[in-house]
Amino acid sequence: MGTMTHDEMLQELANRTPKSGKLWEVAQDLVPGGLLSQARKFKPYPFYADRAEGQYIWDIDGNRYIDCTMSFGVHVLGHSPPAVVDAMLNQARRGTSFGAPHLHEIEFTKRFIECVPCAEMAMLCNTGTEATLIGIRLMRASRGKSKIGKFEGTYHGWHDYAQWSVYVDPTKMGPEDKPNQVAASGGIPDAVRDTVMMLPFNEKAFDMIEAHADELAGVMIEPVFGTGAIPVSAEYLAKLRDVTERSGVLLMFDEVITGFRIALGGAQKRFGVLPDLATYGKIIGGGAPIGAVAVSRALMQQVAQAEEQVSSAGTFSGNPFTLAAGTALLKHLMENEHLYAEMDAKGDRLRGGFNEWARSRGYAFCMSGIGPMFQIHQKQGPILKPRDALHQDLAMMNDLQLHLRLHNIYIPWFHLAFLSAAHTDADVDEILQALKDSVTEIMNP
Ligand SMILES: Cc1ncc(COP(=O)(O)O)c(C=O)c1O
């Protein structure tokens, strides 16, 4: 691409993506902010996707990108894997939503429970947000208490009980050991505030859980913080397990990102720590919308004995279209578990290659993550907790994303990114080279 000024890059982008540019203008009048999710933000405007296959995505102007967004973590095998697409097409002809039980819900749930260590039973829904909502409801019902512990810097979906202190805001965050509880959206009633307890991501959290055990129904955590791609150590998870168990507080792993990505079954399998319940989404629907809650039989028995019966529903929950795709996907993963070691190796090579290179040049950029999950930070690193990722240079990060887009690499803005089983070693080399070229150009304008 050669060295370009910022204005030259914008011109190049306009030349390459005229149709996307026009649609972006139209979108401003149709959708608030032009986007259906802020995670899809892209300066100066996003491309509009036309189709995707394997590790690639094409925009409507015909440009092909190596996709490191993978629909924000949906496609662990890459886009449109044939085994899954066949199941989808077949099911589309037989009916997409029945309003009656069907064979795929048995097939899917059996496989899901077989793979997820803490699962003896499962509930299905349509998104990760719904899954954490159900998980929280189960914890409250089983313990007869309303408070849920949540860690600063974690994302558990966009409902009112979860959207607190998701991104850490340096102007509002408060002390590290006792973080403020900051609403991450307008429109969340303040009455909800007292149903959540904000936990620091350090050992102080254990003291807080013990001290507030009489109010806490449960604690939820992402075993790898998605915001920042920060793996939680197996040791920390084991201590959290220990303190919650001793205190009579339930532990929920939110595996919407890690589930079936960093191991068949998820982080609980990889780290060897068992929660009482766990939430899933994204990958397990094979590309169709899904959410799931894995629970132990004991927990469900406690819930059944609660004073009031717990209810959850959903017109589309467990619909046959999604579960035909999900069953085909789980089957493929169960028969090809070697894919996890291969994805790990590619992720390690990408992170290791980039970090070593940035360090050797003295550039304040680094990459965090685990397995096929990674995130680029405009920081020296390492990023071991959400507050380590604060104070990045916004303009540099915007430029980095633009550079990468002009190198035909699609990476989300300030967000976790993904490799999939479809990404080859040659793709990793290409991503790495594009990153090196882009950072070099940004650091030497
Ligand atoms: C850890 C985690 N939990 C829950 C959710 C919410 O899932 P969904 O976007 O399907 O509602 C997400 C979404 O990114 C997530 O990363």
The ligand as a Gaussian input file, in Angstrom:
#p B3LYP/6-31G(d) Opt

LIG

0 1
 C      -19.634000     -12.989000      27.460000
 C      -20.891000     -12.552000      26.768000
 N      -22.065000     -12.756000      27.368000
 C      -23.228000     -12.414000      26.779000
 C      -23.240000     -11.826000      25.529000
 C      -24.527000     -11.450000      24.882000
 O      -24.777000     -12.271000      23.803000
 P      -25.745000     -11.786000      22.622000
 O      -25.035000     -10.711000      21.879000
 O      -25.993000     -13.027000      21.823000
 O      -26.990000     -11.286000      23.269000
 C      -22.032000     -11.605000      24.869000
 C      -22.013000     -10.979000      23.522000
 O      -21.013000     -10.632000      22.974000
 C      -20.832000     -11.963000      25.505000
 O      -19.645000     -11.739000      24.925000

